[in-house]
Amino acid sequence: MTMSPVSTQTDVQALVRTLDLPTKVRLLTGATAFTLAPDESIGLGEVRLSDGPTGVRGLKFTGGRKVALFPNATLLASAWDPETTREVGRMLAEEALAQEIHVVLGPTINLHRSVLNGRVFEAYSEDPLLTGRLAASYVDGLQSLRVGACLKHLVANESETQRNTMNSVVDEATLRELYLLPFEIATQESDPWSMMAAYNDVNGVAATEQDHVINEVVKGEWGYTGLVMSDWFATKTAGPAANGGLDLVMPGPDGPWGDALVAAVRSGEVDEAVVDGHLTRLLVLADRVGALGGLRAYPDELPALDSAVRREQLTRLAARGMTVLTNRDAALPLGRGTSVALIGRHALETIDMGGGSAQVNPPYQVSVAEGLTALLGDAVTVVDGVEVRERSVAARPEFVTDPVSGEPGVHITLLAEDGTVLDERHSDTATTMVGFDDDLPEAVHTVRFQARVAQAGAAEIGVMGVGSWVLTVGDRTLRHVLRAGGGFAEEMLAPPAATEVLDVDTDAVIDGEVMLRPPAATDVLDVVAGVTVEADAEPMAGVGLFGLVARPAPRPEADVIADAVAAARTADVAVVVVGLTEERETESVDKTTLALPGAQDAMVSAVAAAARRTVVVVNAATPVLMPWLDEVDAVLWAGLPGQEGGHAVAAALLGDIEPAGRLVTTFPVADGAAPAWSVTPVDGDLQYSEGTFIGYRGHHAGLAPEPAFWLGHGLGYATWDYADVTVDETGASPRVHVTVTNTGTRPSREVVQVYLDPQTADQPVRLVGWASASAEPREAVRVEVATDARLWRRWDTASGTWGRLAGGGRLLVARGLGDVRAEVALTEV
């Protein structure tokens, strides 16, 4: 267990007693969007927080420094390897130390209840044991360098639809056995220094006011000594939240506590000892991360984000988690003498991260086209694919240049009401956040984007963000008014005229969907190379994400598919890269289908009909439907692979690094064909009516059809035999031994999974342990799998205590529940 490095809790409590009530309360709300206030009188320095699921973004939501972009959580988890997440945690700690960040807001350990959840890409798995074990090692790695982790989001936060107001209705047994279990495992095994309370309500009580969850379970039963903070803007009350166990309100400096919490204490609604307890936890956190007393020193030498060390780590970690779903007649790995037609928009514009708070500003992103060409050279012919987006996207630096600096990207100027320049900078993301994490002398009145279009022809030009816009393209002027609901008014004007002014609900603007998925308005225009585009926005509510849209207009689908088919006919193998984008895999918005957007399915089928062999690479973090599955020779699931994504995919396709991943989510065979599907509340409530039977558990119980692929599925580049299975039932939980033999022709890694199938019908099958083994061809390895005692219990609602599962049952030794290799009856469970 990771222990506090300096002060004792008693010392911290003595510091708390020196402060008056208003000072205590002031320290319990953030000072800014991502910092906590210092207090010189007690030796408290500023504590700096950063989002961190796929990189340590820093203190700015947009426009911040360049930082390393890691593979996404589901891809890292697919290694089924605690050492992988431990290494990632340590790497993230190094990235944090380079920015003097004290706490990284991760890992996300909510479960994949429904694969429609837009935020599934941030979370490890649908299984609580796998999630909890991987989270614990991540926390260990991060905190080994005295950078705090933050488990999120506590709890039952498995969808984004109406996330600020929805109520998750979950029975106590399901809450304990499933959704709290990853938090419990990580707490017991790694002592994370903070947790984050979610936006949603749980059984009618806000997650930030959950006396039962936070006080009774987490701080009481588990003896948790860390801090519980709110998600950003999630706290709704003063007294109820303080009494409910919440320690810290984020962000600041404004919030629902302040004077209201001081008044609640003075009125007797909140005991001052409650406030003291919250502040004690905050100071313990500050002490642990080196922001209390003698402030910590930071290392001078850390791996640069584009160093050879980071490139190797990020390539290896991404490739090892990739999963071979099918591989008919050993179509993979590709031979180096193979000619390849590389097809698809995702091949040229590989999606390396999801949307929302997981986004970072990477130094570069390697496409699959770049990665495969680097290994095969002229043997690769690259062909663009069909359109993959349904919404506008901010201008890419390869299409526009900054007219001031001449660099790829756009020029952004922030202006005050009197025209004074508040900030001016180059941006290669073509977006900026206003009114959230500003460090400016006054409010932004106008956001100005300037860019030159690099290519002539039909272009999609427009704007995004809630506000009144004037957009000028050469001598043409358009006006747009974008509302929080996504509507807009536009008129082609020359010269500009007055436009409608709309009232906007400020709360709606601050809501995640509008902040992270702003409305957009675009037109298709014929432009000449070098034409200047300028867009001025007046933010309606003083806050929001704003951007300039500029990209080539999409070509007709039939023409694109014809080009792909022609290339496929002349190559030894067609590699088609399909997938999702940050439109579908994002914070704040859930999906409505698992189908690939656009005409990607039609493109795959057309290519497969023409090609000698067809390999499909799925560039997505979450399950997609594959109606062409029987038409292609191999499918490689590549996740969102981070800044080295193209190199990692290429290494996996050629077998330079074995894609030995195993799925962390069950892939349904069709929309709706899952035990838990809907993410849309009814009258505000989202009923978790499937109980503990989510994912593979529900499929196994017959609550949904046979899936396309089970959790744990993955072929790697070898075949395996299982033999001599024995079970030792003498301990607190059984231990399984099995001999696995690599019967393939390449060195490979196997993941031996053990599932408990209880005898009682009201208890689902569940993963109880796993272990991995690496072997050379024809090598046999004896593997031991220790099952986890926490999976051999059930919550007794009547008594309010844990009890042991009763009756017999069997253990399934498997490569996923779709490939069970042995069954062992248990004498006693």
C-alpha positions in Angstrom: 0.0 0.0 0.0 1.2 3.5 -0.8 1.6 5.5 2.4 1.6 9.3 3.0 5.3 10.3 2.7 5.6 13.2 5.2 3.0 14.3 7.8 0.7 12.3 10.0 -3.0 12.9 10.0 -2.6 14.3 13.6 -0.2 16.9 12.3 -2.7 17.9 9.6 -5.5 18.2 12.1 -3.4 20.6 14.2 -3.1 22.8 11.1 -6.8 22.8 10.5 -7.4 24.0 14.1 -5.4 27.2 13.4 -7.8 28.4 10.7 -11.1 30.2 11.0 -14.3 28.9 9.4 -14.4 31.1 6.3 -10.8 30.2 5.5 -11.5 26.5 5.9 -14.5 26.7 3.6 -12.5 28.8 1.0 -10.0 26.1 0.7 -12.7 23.5 0.0 -13.6 25.0 -3.4 -11.1 25.1 -6.3 -9.2 28.4 -6.8 -9.4 28.1 -10.6 -10.6 25.5 -13.2 -7.8 23.1 -12.3 -6.0 24.4 -9.2 -6.6 24.5 -5.4 -5.9 27.6 -3.4 -2.7 27.9 -1.4 -2.6 29.2 2.2 0.8 30.5 3.4 -0.2 30.5 7.1 -0.2 26.7 7.2 2.4 26.1 4.5 -0.1 25.0 1.9 1.0 25.5 -1.7 -1.1 25.5 -4.8 -2.3 22.0 -5.8 -2.6 21.5 -9.5 -4.9 19.0 -11.2 -5.1 17.8 -14.7 -7.4 15.6 -16.8 -5.5 12.4 -17.6 -7.2 9.4 -19.2 -5.0 9.5 -22.3 -2.4 12.1 -21.4 -1.7 14.8 -18.9 -3.3 17.8 -20.6 -2.3 20.4 -18.0 -4.1 23.4 -16.7 -5.7 24.6 -19.9 -8.7 22.8 -21.5 -7.7 23.9 -25.0 -4.6 25.6 -26.4 -2.3 24.3 -23.7 1.2 22.9 -24.1 2.0 19.9 -26.2 1.8 16.6 -24.3 2.1 12.9 -25.0 -1.0 11.2 -26.3 -1.4 7.7 -24.9 -3.4 4.7 -26.2 -7.0 4.8 -24.9 -8.1 2.9 -21.8 -9.9 0.0 -23.6 -6.8 -0.6 -25.8 -4.4 -0.6 -22.8 -6.8 -2.8 -20.8 -6.9 -5.3 -23.7 -3.4 -6.5 -22.7 -5.1 -8.0 -19.6 -1.8 -7.1 -17.9 -1.5 -5.2 -14.6 2.2 -4.5 -15.5 1.0 -2.6 -18.6 -1.2 -0.2 -16.6 1.5 0.1 -13.9 3.9 1.2 -16.6 1.3 3.6 -18.0 0.7 5.1 -14.5 4.4 5.7 -14.1 4.7 7.3 -17.5 1.8 9.6 -16.8 3.4 10.5 -13.5 6.5 11.6 -15.4 4.3 13.6 -17.8 2.7 15.2 -14.8 6.0 16.0 -13.1 7.2 17.7 -16.2 4.3 20.2 -15.8 4.4 20.3 -12.0 1.0 18.7 -11.8 0.1 17.1 -8.5 -3.0 15.0 -9.3 -4.0 13.3 -12.5 -7.8 12.8 -12.8 -7.9 9.1 -13.6 -8.4 6.3 -14.0 -12.0 6.0 -15.2 -13.3 2.8 -13.7 -17.0 2.9 -14.5 -18.1 -0.3 -16.2 -19.2 -0.9 -19.8 -22.9 -1.4 -18.9 -24.1 -0.4 -22.3 -21.9 -0.1 -25.3 -23.9 2.9 -26.4 -22.2 4.9 -23.7 -20.2 7.6 -25.4 -17.5 7.4 -22.7 -16.8 3.7 -22.8 -13.5 4.4 -24.5 -12.2 6.0 -21.3 -13.1 3.1 -19.1 -11.3 -0.3 -18.9 -13.9 -3.0 -19.2 -17.4 -4.4 -18.6 -15.9 -6.7 -15.9 -15.4 -5.4 -12.3 -12.5 -7.7 -11.4 -10.5 -6.9 -14.6 -11.3 -3.2 -14.1 -10.4 -3.1 -10.5 -7.1 -5.0 -10.8 -5.9 -2.8 -13.8 -6.9 0.3 -12.0 -5.0 -0.7 -8.8 -1.8 -1.2 -10.8 -2.3 2.1 -12.6 -2.7 3.9 -9.3 0.5 2.2 -8.0 2.5 3.3 -10.9 1.2 6.9 -10.7 1.6 7.3 -7.0 5.0 5.7 -6.9 6.3 9.1 -8.1 4.1 11.0 -5.6 1.5 12.1 -8.2 -2.0 11.5 -6.9 -4.5 9.3 -8.8 -8.3 10.0 -8.8 -10.7 7.1 -9.3 -13.8 8.2 -11.2 -16.8 8.5 -11.4 -18.4 7.4 -8.1 -20.9 5.8 -8.9 -23.4 4.2 -11.4 -22.2 6.7 -14.0 -22.5 4.5 -17.1 -24.2 6.8 -19.6 -23.9 10.4 -20.8 -27.5 11.2 -21.8 -29.0 13.9 -19.5 -26.0 13.1 -17.3 -26.4 16.2 -15.1 -29.9 15.4 -14.1 -30.5 11.6 -14.6 -31.1 9.2 -11.8 -29.5 5.8 -11.9 -31.8 3.3 -10.2 -29.7 0.4 -8.9 -30.6 -2.1 -6.3 -28.1 -2.5 -3.4 -26.8 -5.9 -4.3 -26.0 -4.8 -7.9 -24.4 -1.6 -6.6 -22.2 -3.6 -4.2 -21.4 -6.6 -6.3 -20.8 -4.8 -9.6 -20.5 -1.0 -9.8 -18.7 -0.4 -6.5 -16.5 -3.4 -6.8 -13.8 -1.8 -9.0 -13.5 1.1 -6.6 -13.3 -1.3 -3.7 -10.6 -3.4 -5.3 -8.5 -0.4 -6.2 -8.9 1.1 -2.7 -7.9 -2.1 -1.0 -4.9 -2.8 -3.3 -3.5 0.6 -4.0 -4.9 3.3 -1.7 -5.7 5.9 -4.3 -5.3 9.4 -2.9 -8.6 10.8 -4.4 -11.9 9.9 -6.0 -14.4 11.9 -8.0 -18.1 11.9 -7.4 -20.2 11.8 -10.6 -22.8 14.1 -12.1 -25.8 11.7 -11.9 -28.1 10.9 -9.0 -28.1 7.4 -7.5 -31.4 6.1 -6.3 -32.8 9.7 -6.0 -29.7 11.2 -4.3 -27.1 13.2 -6.1 -23.7 11.5 -6.3 -22.2 14.5 -4.6 -24.5 14.1 -1.7 -24.3 10.3 -1.2 -24.0 9.8 2.5 -24.6 6.1 2.0 -22.0 5.6 -0.7 -19.3 8.1 0.4 -19.6 8.1 4.2 -21.0 4.7 5.0 -19.3 2.5 2.4 -16.2 4.3 1.0 -15.0 6.2 4.1 -16.7 3.9 6.6 -16.6 0.2 5.6 -13.5 0.6 3.4 -11.7 2.9 5.8 -10.7 5.2 2.9 -8.4 8.0 3.9 -8.3 9.9 0.6 -10.3 12.9 -0.7 -13.6 12.8 -2.6 -13.9 15.7 -5.0 -16.9 16.6 -7.3 -16.9 16.3 -11.0 -16.7 19.7 -12.6 -19.9 21.7 -11.9 -21.5 18.6 -10.5 -22.2 19.9 -6.9 -25.7 21.2 -6.5 -25.9 22.1 -2.8 -24.0 23.3 0.3 -25.2 21.5 3.4 -26.4 18.2 1.8 -23.2 17.8 -0.1 -20.9 18.6 2.8 -22.9 16.3 5.1 -23.0 13.7 2.3 -19.2 13.2 2.4 -18.0 15.4 -0.5 -14.7 17.0 0.5 -13.9 19.3 -2.4 -16.0 21.3 -4.9 -14.6 21.8 -8.4 -14.0 24.0 -10.3 -13.5 27.4 -8.7 -13.4 30.1 -7.6 -17.2 30.2 -7.6 -19.4 27.4 -6.5 -22.3 26.4 -4.3 -20.2 26.3 -1.1 -18.5 29.6 0.0 -20.8 31.8 2.0 -23.6 29.2 1.8 -21.5 26.6 3.6 -20.3 29.0 6.2 -24.0 29.9 6.8 -24.9 26.2 7.0 -22.3 25.7 9.7 -23.4 28.7 11.7 -27.1 27.7 11.5 -26.3 24.2 12.8 -27.2 22.4 9.5 -23.5 21.3 9.2 -21.3 20.6 12.1 -18.0 22.4 11.9 -16.3 19.1 12.6 -17.6 17.9 9.2 -15.8 20.8 7.5 -12.7 20.0 9.5 -12.8 16.5 8.3 -13.0 17.6 4.7 -10.1 20.0 5.1 -8.1 17.3 6.8 -8.4 15.0 3.8 -7.5 17.9 1.5 -4.3 18.6 3.5 -3.4 14.9 3.6 -3.7 14.9 -0.2 -1.5 18.1 -0.4 1.0 16.5 1.9 1.1 13.3 -0.1 1.8 15.1 -3.4 4.4 17.5 -1.9 2.3 20.7 -1.6 2.3 21.0 2.2 5.2 22.2 4.3 8.4 21.9 2.4 7.3 21.9 -1.2 8.6 19.1 -3.4 11.4 19.3 -5.9 10.8 18.3 -9.6 13.3 16.2 -11.6 15.3 18.0 -14.3 15.6 15.0 -16.6 12.4 13.3 -17.8 11.7 11.6 -21.1 10.6 14.2 -23.7 7.2 13.5 -25.2 8.7 12.8 -28.6 11.8 11.1 -27.3 12.9 7.6 -28.5 11.9 6.3 -25.1 8.4 7.6 -25.4 8.0 6.5 -29.0 9.0 2.9 -28.1 6.7 2.8 -25.1 3.7 4.2 -26.9 4.1 2.0 -30.0 4.6 -1.2 -27.9 1.7 -0.5 -25.5 -0.7 0.3 -28.3 0.3 -2.7 -30.5 0.2 -5.3 -27.6 -3.3 -4.4 -26.8 -4.6 -4.7 -30.4 -6.8 -7.8 -30.9 -7.0 -10.2 -33.7 -10.7 -11.0 -34.0 -10.6 -13.3 -37.1 -7.7 -14.6 -39.1 -8.8 -17.0 -41.9 -5.9 -19.0 -43.5 -3.3 -17.0 -41.6 -4.0 -13.8 -43.6 -2.1 -12.0 -40.8 0.6 -11.2 -40.2 1.4 -9.6 -43.6 4.6 -10.6 -45.3 7.2 -7.9 -46.1 7.1 -8.8 -49.8 3.3 -8.1 -50.0 1.8 -5.4 -52.1 -0.9 -3.6 -50.2 -3.8 -1.4 -51.2 -4.4 0.6 -48.0 -7.9 2.0 -48.1 -10.0 4.3 -45.9 -10.3 7.7 -44.4 -9.1 6.3 -41.1 -5.9 5.2 -42.9 -5.1 8.8 -43.7 -6.7 10.5 -40.7 -6.3 7.8 -38.0 -8.3 8.6 -34.9 -6.0 8.4 -32.0 -8.2 9.7 -29.1 -11.8 10.2 -28.1 -13.6 13.4 -27.4 -14.2 15.6 -24.4 -11.9 15.8 -21.3 -9.8 12.9 -22.6 -8.5 15.1 -25.4 -4.9 16.4 -25.3 -2.7 18.5 -27.6 -0.2 16.0 -28.9 3.1 16.8 -30.6 2.2 14.7 -33.6 -0.1 11.8 -34.6 1.1 9.1 -36.9 -1.4 7.8 -39.4 -1.7 4.2 -40.5 -0.7 5.3 -44.0 2.5 6.8 -42.6 3.2 3.8 -40.4 2.7 1.1 -43.0 4.5 3.0 -45.7 7.5 3.5 -43.4 7.8 -0.4 -43.2 6.8 -1.4 -46.7 7.6 1.7 -48.8 6.4 1.6 -52.4 4.6 -1.6 -51.9 1.8 0.4 -50.3 -0.8 2.2 -52.4 -2.9 4.6 -50.3 -6.5 5.4 -51.3 -8.9 7.6 -49.4 -12.2 6.2 -48.2 -15.8 7.3 -47.8 -16.8 10.1 -45.4 -16.8 8.9 -41.8 -18.1 12.0 -40.1 -21.7 13.2 -39.5 -20.7 16.6 -37.9 -18.3 19.3 -38.8 -14.7 19.1 -37.6 -12.3 21.9 -36.8 -9.8 22.8 -39.5 -6.8 20.5 -39.8 -3.4 22.1 -40.1 -2.7 20.4 -43.4 -5.6 22.4 -45.0 -5.0 25.9 -43.6 -2.1 28.1 -42.6 -1.8 30.9 -40.1 -1.7 34.1 -42.1 0.4 35.8 -39.4 3.1 33.1 -38.7 2.8 31.1 -41.9 2.7 27.9 -39.9 0.1 25.2 -40.6 -3.0 26.0 -38.5 -4.9 29.1 -37.6 -4.4 32.4 -35.8 -6.7 33.1 -32.8 -7.2 36.5 -31.3 -9.3 37.2 -28.2 -10.7 40.7 -27.9 -12.3 42.7 -25.1 -15.5 44.7 -25.7 -13.5 47.9 -26.6 -11.4 46.0 -29.1 -8.3 45.5 -26.9 -6.4 42.4 -27.6 -6.5 40.1 -24.6 -4.6 37.2 -26.1 -3.2 36.3 -29.5 -1.7 33.0 -30.5 -1.2 30.3 -33.2 -3.2 27.1 -33.0 -3.0 23.9 -34.9 -6.3 22.6 -33.4 -8.4 25.6 -34.7 -10.4 25.6 -31.4 -10.3 27.6 -28.2 -12.2 27.5 -24.9 -13.5 30.8 -23.6 -14.8 31.7 -20.1 -13.8 28.4 -18.4 -10.1 28.5 -17.7 -9.1 32.0 -18.9 -6.3 33.9 -17.3 -7.2 37.2 -18.8 -7.7 40.7 -17.3 -11.3 40.9 -18.5 -14.0 38.9 -20.2 -13.7 37.9 -23.9 -16.1 39.8 -26.1 -15.0 38.5 -29.5 -13.2 35.4 -30.6 -11.4 35.8 -34.0 -10.1 33.1 -36.2 -7.9 33.8 -39.2 -6.6 31.3 -41.7 -5.5 30.8 -45.4 -6.9 27.9 -47.3 -4.1 25.8 -48.8 -6.0 24.0 -51.6 -8.3 25.2 -54.3 -11.6 23.5 -55.0 -14.8 22.7 -53.2 -14.4 23.2 -49.5 -16.6 22.9 -46.4 -16.1 26.2 -44.5 -17.9 27.2 -41.3 -17.9 27.8 -37.6 -18.7 26.0 -34.3 -19.6 27.4 -30.9 -22.6 29.0 -29.2 -22.6 32.7 -30.3 -23.2 35.2 -33.0 -20.8 34.8 -35.9 -19.6 36.8 -38.9 -17.7 34.6 -41.3 -15.7 36.1 -44.3 -14.3 34.0 -47.1 -12.5 36.3 -49.5 -15.1 38.8 -50.6 -18.1 36.7 -49.3 -19.6 37.2 -45.9 -22.0 34.9 -44.0 -23.6 35.3 -40.6 -24.5 32.5 -38.3 -26.2 32.4 -35.0 -25.6 29.2 -33.1 -27.8 28.3 -30.2 -27.3 25.9 -27.3 -29.9 23.6 -28.9 -27.9 23.3 -32.0 -30.0 25.5 -34.3 -28.6 28.3 -36.4 -29.7 31.1 -38.6 -27.7 32.0 -41.6 -27.8 34.4 -44.5 -25.5 35.1 -47.3 -24.8 38.8 -47.0 -22.7 41.4 -48.9 -22.2 43.6 -47.0 -23.1 42.2 -43.6 -26.4 43.2 -42.1 -28.0 42.9 -38.6 -28.7 39.4 -37.4 -31.2 37.9 -34.9 -30.1 37.9 -31.2 -31.1 34.8 -29.3 -31.4 34.2 -25.6 -29.3 31.3 -24.4 -29.6 29.4 -21.1 -26.1 29.7 -19.4 -26.6 26.4 -17.7 -27.2 24.8 -21.0 -24.0 26.2 -22.4 -22.0 24.9 -19.4 -23.5 21.5 -19.8 -21.0 19.0 -21.2 -22.7 18.5 -24.6 -22.5 22.2 -25.5 -19.1 22.7 -24.0 -17.6 19.6 -25.6 -19.8 19.1 -28.7 -20.7 22.7 -29.8 -23.2 23.3 -32.6 -21.8 24.1 -36.0 -22.9 25.8 -39.3 -21.1 25.1 -42.6 -21.4 25.8 -46.3 -19.7 24.2 -49.3 -17.9 26.9 -51.3 -15.5 26.9 -54.2 -12.3 28.5 -53.0 -9.0 29.4 -54.6 -5.7 28.5 -53.0 -4.6 31.2 -50.6 -8.0 32.7 -49.9 -8.3 34.2 -46.4 -11.0 33.0 -44.0 -11.8 35.2 -41.0 -14.5 34.4 -38.4 -15.6 36.6 -35.5 -17.8 35.1 -32.7 -19.5 36.9 -29.8 -20.0 34.2 -27.2 -23.7 34.4 -26.1 -23.1 33.3 -22.5 -19.5 34.3 -22.2 -18.4 30.6 -22.1 -17.9 27.8 -24.6 -15.8 26.0 -27.1 -15.3 27.8 -30.4 -13.7 26.7 -33.6 -13.2 27.3 -37.3 -14.3 24.6 -39.8 -12.3 24.2 -43.0 -11.7 21.0 -45.0 -12.1 19.6 -48.5 -15.7 18.9 -49.3 -16.6 15.2 -49.4 -16.6 13.4 -52.8 -19.5 11.3 -54.0 -19.5 7.9 -52.3 -19.7 5.9 -55.6 -16.6 7.6 -56.9 -14.6 6.9 -53.7 -15.7 3.3 -53.6 -14.8 2.8 -57.3 -11.3 4.1 -56.6 -10.9 1.7 -53.6 -12.1 -1.3 -55.7 -9.6 -0.5 -58.5 -6.7 -0.3 -56.1 -7.8 -3.5 -54.3 -7.8 -5.5 -57.6 -4.1 -4.8 -58.3 -2.7 -5.6 -54.8 -1.8 -8.8 -53.0 -3.9 -7.7 -50.1 -6.3 -4.9 -49.4 -6.1 -3.4 -45.9 -9.3 -1.4 -45.2 -9.2 0.8 -42.2 -12.7 1.7 -40.9 -14.0 3.0 -37.6 -15.5 5.7 -35.5 -14.5 9.3 -34.7 -14.7 11.5 -31.6 -18.2 12.2 -32.7 -19.3 8.8 -31.5 -16.7 8.1 -28.8 -16.9 11.2 -26.6 -17.8 12.5 -23.2 -21.2 14.2 -23.0 -23.0 12.3 -25.8 -24.1 8.7 -26.1 -24.4 6.7 -29.3 -27.6 5.5 -30.9 -26.2 2.6 -32.9 -23.1 0.4 -33.2 -23.2 0.7 -37.0 -20.2 2.3 -38.7 -21.1 5.8 -39.9 -21.5 6.6 -43.6 -20.9 4.0 -46.3 -18.0 2.3 -44.7 -19.8 -1.1 -44.7 -20.5 -0.8 -48.4 -16.9 0.1 -49.1 -15.6 -3.0 -47.2 -18.0 -5.3 -49.0 -17.1 -3.8 -52.4 -13.3 -4.1 -51.7 -13.7 -7.7 -50.4 -15.5 -8.7 -53.6 -12.6 -7.4 -55.7 -9.5 -8.2 -53.6 -7.5 -11.4 -53.4 -7.4 -11.1 -49.6 -9.0 -8.4 -47.4 -7.9 -7.4 -44.0 -10.0 -4.9 -42.0 -8.5 -2.7 -39.3 -11.1 -1.3 -36.9 -10.0 2.1 -35.6 -12.5 2.3 -32.8 -12.4 1.9 -29.0 -15.8 0.3 -28.7 -17.8 -2.4 -30.4 -19.0 -1.9 -34.0 -21.3 -4.0 -36.1 -19.5 -6.0 -38.9 -22.1 -7.1 -41.5 -19.1 -8.0 -43.8 -17.4 -10.3 -41.3 -17.8 -13.4 -43.4 -16.6 -11.6 -46.5 -13.1 -10.7 -45.3 -10.1 -12.7 -44.3 -9.0 -11.0 -41.1 -10.1 -8.3 -38.7 -7.7 -6.4 -36.4 -9.3 -4.3 -33.7 -6.9 -1.4 -33.1 -8.7 0.9 -30.6 -7.6 4.5 -30.4 -3.9 4.0 -30.4 -2.4 7.3 -29.4 0.3 9.5 -31.1 2.3 6.5 -32.3 -0.9 4.9 -33.6 0.1 4.4 -37.3 3.4 2.8 -36.3 1.7 0.5 -33.8 -0.9 -0.7 -36.3 1.8 -1.3 -38.9 3.9 -3.3 -36.3 0.8 -5.4 -35.4 -0.1 -6.1 -39.1 3.4 -7.3 -39.9 3.9 -9.2 -36.6 6.8 -7.1 -35.5 4.8 -6.8 -32.2 2.2 -9.4 -31.6 -1.3 -8.0 -31.2 -2.0 -10.3 -28.3 -5.0 -8.3 -27.0 -8.1 -9.9 -25.5 -11.4 -8.0 -25.7 -12.5 -6.1 -22.6 -16.1 -5.7 -23.9 -18.5 -8.2 -25.4 -19.4 -7.3 -29.0 -23.1 -7.6 -29.6 -24.2 -9.1 -33.0 -26.8 -6.4 -33.6 -28.1 -3.2 -32.2 -30.2 -4.0 -29.1 -28.8 -7.5 -28.8 -27.2 -6.9 -25.4 -28.5 -7.5 -21.8 -28.3 -3.7 -21.1 -28.9 -1.4 -24.0 -30.8 1.8 -23.4 -28.9 4.8 -22.1 -31.9 7.2 -22.3 -33.7 8.0 -18.9 -37.4 7.7 -18.8 -38.9 10.5 -16.7 -35.4 11.1 -15.4 -34.8 7.5 -14.3 -32.4 5.0 -15.9 -33.4 1.6 -14.6 -30.5 -0.9 -14.1 -33.1 -3.6 -14.4 -30.6 -6.2 -15.7 -28.9 -6.2 -12.2 -25.5 -7.9 -12.3 -26.1 -9.5 -15.7 -24.3 -7.0 -17.9 -22.2 -7.9 -20.8 -20.9 -11.4 -21.1 -22.8 -12.3 -17.9 -26.1 -11.6 -19.5 -25.3 -13.2 -22.8 -24.2 -16.4 -21.0 -27.5 -16.4 -19.0 -29.5 -16.2 -22.3 -30.7 -12.6 -21.7 -29.4 -11.6 -25.1 -28.4 -13.5 -28.2 -24.9 -15.1 -28.7 -22.5 -12.2 -29.3 -20.3 -11.6 -32.2 -17.3 -11.8 -29.9 -17.1 -12.5 -26.2 -15.2 -10.7 -23.6 -11.7 -12.2 -23.4 -11.7 -13.2 -27.1 -8.5 -12.7 -29.1 -6.4 -14.9 -31.4 -3.0 -13.4 -31.3 -0.6 -15.0 -33.9 -0.5 -18.6 -32.4 -2.7 -21.5 -31.5 -2.8 -23.1 -28.0 -3.6 -26.4 -26.4 -4.8 -26.7 -22.8 -4.1 -29.8 -20.7 -3.8 -31.1 -17.1 -6.3 -28.8 -15.4 -6.3 -29.1 -11.6 -8.1 -27.1 -8.9 -6.9 -26.6 -5.4 -9.9 -25.7 -3.2 -8.1 -25.6 0.2 -7.7 -21.8 0.4 -10.0 -18.8 0.8 -10.7 -19.2 -2.9 -9.7 -21.9 -5.4 -6.5 -21.9 -7.4 -6.4 -23.3 -10.9 -3.4 -24.9 -12.6 -3.3 -25.6 -16.3 -0.6 -26.5 -18.8 -0.8 -24.4 -22.0 1.3 -25.3 -25.1 2.0 -23.0 -28.0 1.1 -25.0 -31.1 1.8 -22.2 -33.5 4.9 -21.2 -35.5 5.6 -17.9 -33.7 6.4 -16.9 -30.1 3.2 -15.8 -28.5 1.4 -14.7 -25.4 -1.7 -16.5 -24.0 -4.2 -15.2 -21.4 -5.7 -18.0 -19.4 -9.1 -17.0 -18.0 -11.1 -18.6 -15.2 -14.8 -18.0 -14.8 -17.1 -19.2 -12.0 -20.5 -20.4 -13.2 -22.5 -20.6 -9.9 -25.2 -23.1 -9.4 -27.8 -20.5 -8.3 -29.8 -19.0 -11.2 -29.9 -15.5 -9.7 -26.1 -15.3 -9.8 -24.3 -14.7 -13.1 -21.2 -16.3 -14.5 -18.3 -14.1 -13.6 -14.5 -13.8 -14.2 -12.7 -14.8 -11.0 -9.1 -14.7 -12.2 -6.7 -14.8 -15.1 -3.0 -15.2 -15.7 -0.8 -14.8 -18.8 2.0 -16.9 -20.2 4.5 -16.4 -23.0 5.9 -19.4 -24.9 8.0 -20.2 -27.9 6.6 -22.5 -30.6 5.9 -26.0 -29.2 6.8 -24.8 -25.7 4.6 -25.9 -22.8 4.1 -23.6 -19.7 2.4 -24.5 -16.4 0.1 -21.6 -15.4 -1.5 -20.9 -12.0 -4.6 -18.7 -11.8 -5.4 -17.5 -8.3 -9.1 -16.7 -8.1 -10.3 -13.6 -6.2 -12.2 -14.2 -3.0 -14.3 -11.0 -3.6 -16.0 -12.7 -6.5 -17.1 -15.7 -4.3 -19.5 -13.6 -2.2 -22.9 -12.1 -2.6 -24.6 -9.1 -0.9 -27.4 -10.1 1.5 -29.9 -7.3 1.2 -31.9 -8.5 4.2 -29.0 -8.5 6.6 -27.0 -5.7 4.9 -23.9 -7.8 5.0 -21.7 -9.9 2.7 -22.3 -13.7 2.6 -20.6 -16.5 0.7 -22.1 -18.0 -2.4 -23.9 -21.1 -1.5 -24.2 -24.4 -3.4 -22.0 -26.0 -6.0 -21.0 -24.7 -9.4 -18.2 -25.1 -11.9 -15.1 -23.4 -13.1 -14.6 -22.7 -16.7 -11.1 -22.4 -18.0 -11.3 -20.5 -21.2 -10.0 -18.2 -23.9 -13.2 -16.2 -23.5 -16.6 -17.7 -22.9 -16.8 -18.4 -26.7 -13.8 -20.8 -26.4 -14.0 -22.8 -23.1 -11.2 -25.3 -22.9 -12.1 -27.1 -19.6 -14.8 -27.4 -17.1 -14.3 -28.4 -13.5 -17.1 -29.1 -11.0 -16.6 -27.7 -7.6 -17.3 -29.6 -4.4 -18.2 -26.5 -2.5 -18.5 -22.8 -3.5 
